Amino acid sequence: MATHKHPLELQEELNKIAQELRIEALAMIHRRGQGHPGGALSAAEIVAALYFHQMRIRPKEPNWENRDRFILSKGHASAILYPALAKRGYFPEADIKDWGQIASHLQGHPDKNKTPGVDMSAGCLGHGISIGAGLGLAARISGLDFKTYVMVGDGECQAGVIWEGVMLAAKYKICNLITILDYNKVQLDGTVEEVMPMEPMKAKWASFNWNVIEIDGHDMKQVLASLDEACSCKEGPSVIIAHTVKGKGVSYMEGKAEWHYRVPTTDELKLAVEELDVNV
Ligand SMILES: Cc1ncc(C[n+]2csc(CCOP(=O)(O)OP(=O)(O)O)c2C)c(N)n1
């Protein structure tokens, strides 16, 4: 969906979409009485940039062979993905209200076999990079030029299987594979530093022979520039280490592990929407 807008106008538009996705994500979680707000909110700018600018997709043709792929490896953050897919026209926005119900095509965690636009079923953490590497190789072998974007969490990167995919992608110099690390520093029940420190994060990825780009994941200008830079790298796979804030945009959620998996009350939702609305 590459546009020729003035960069500032584009950033403003994408920031607005990111806030709208946040509001929708929280409303969904409230309505369903389940969900993961913290890691959904930290990913909003990146998801907005991918779906509303970066990715070459055809929502009316979700299985188009040469589409760019997006893998939400941290599948628990589906509340930020589904509103983006609906807004891009993969399915009616009204479907969102049934999220998580047994008959709905929108399951709690993304299901490739049910939801148009979902490229990998996820929820069991750790597998997005390996699958992404496979898609990257498949593109190369088939002579297709699509890219695969994979979003992983920092807690997720504690899974050993992540690094198997990382090694494979480096070995085969899979430069059409772009990983975005949502580095919000908080996982399920504490900070990453407390549970299992991942620093030095940048040096880790670099030592695995990945091209490393480090950004503020809430600064749309940096998000867009990093995606362009990653796409132009022909040496091997790229990782965008996006420094983010868990629960970004809602004062009482920011940086709190408690909000990894918690449902806002009606009053809390109202307050969150007020705070997010200011910036829409
Ligand atoms: C293999 C596996 N183990 C455990 C879980 C349970 N789980 C769901 S979310 C989560 C924490 C993930 O932390 P992080 O990657 O930092 O996610 P974010 O902060 O971005 O939401 C865990 C352990 C899971 N989904 N899959």
The ligand as a MOL file (V3000), in Angstrom:
LIG
                    3D

  0  0  0     0  0            999 V3000
M  V30 BEGIN CTAB
M  V30 COUNTS 26 27 0 0 0
M  V30 BEGIN ATOM
M  V30 1 C 5.5720 -21.9590 24.2050 0
M  V30 2 C 4.7650 -21.0650 25.0900 0
M  V30 3 N 5.0650 -20.9680 26.3830 0
M  V30 4 C 4.3520 -20.1500 27.2050 0
M  V30 5 C 3.3030 -19.4300 26.6990 0
M  V30 6 C 2.4620 -18.5400 27.6300 0
M  V30 7 N 2.7410 -17.1320 27.3540 0 CHG=1
M  V30 8 C 1.8750 -16.3730 26.6620 0
M  V30 9 S 2.3870 -14.8110 26.5000 0
M  V30 10 C 3.7830 -15.1080 27.3810 0
M  V30 11 C 4.7860 -14.0260 27.6550 0
M  V30 12 C 5.4130 -13.5140 26.4090 0
M  V30 13 O 6.2030 -12.4140 26.6950 0
M  V30 14 P 6.6290 -11.4210 25.5500 0
M  V30 15 O 7.1770 -12.2120 24.4010 0
M  V30 16 O 7.5530 -10.4220 26.1280 0
M  V30 17 O 5.2410 -10.8110 25.1000 0
M  V30 18 P 4.6880 -9.3160 25.1030 0
M  V30 19 O 5.2780 -8.5940 26.2760 0
M  V30 20 O 5.1370 -8.6950 23.8330 0
M  V30 21 O 3.2200 -9.4580 25.1960 0
M  V30 22 C 3.8250 -16.4340 27.8070 0
M  V30 23 C 4.9180 -17.0250 28.6010 0
M  V30 24 C 3.0020 -19.5720 25.3230 0
M  V30 25 N 2.0080 -18.8910 24.7570 0
M  V30 26 N 3.7570 -20.3860 24.5490 0
M  V30 END ATOM
M  V30 BEGIN BOND
M  V30 1 1 1 2
M  V30 2 1 2 3
M  V30 3 2 2 26
M  V30 4 2 3 4
M  V30 5 1 4 5
M  V30 6 1 5 6
M  V30 7 2 5 24
M  V30 8 1 6 7
M  V30 9 2 7 8
M  V30 10 1 7 22
M  V30 11 1 8 9
M  V30 12 1 9 10
M  V30 13 1 10 11
M  V30 14 2 10 22
M  V30 15 1 11 12
M  V30 16 1 12 13
M  V30 17 1 13 14
M  V30 18 2 14 15
M  V30 19 1 14 16
M  V30 20 1 14 17
M  V30 21 1 17 18
M  V30 22 2 18 19
M  V30 23 1 18 20
M  V30 24 1 18 21
M  V30 25 1 22 23
M  V30 26 1 24 25
M  V30 27 1 24 26
M  V30 END BOND
M  V30 END CTAB
M  END
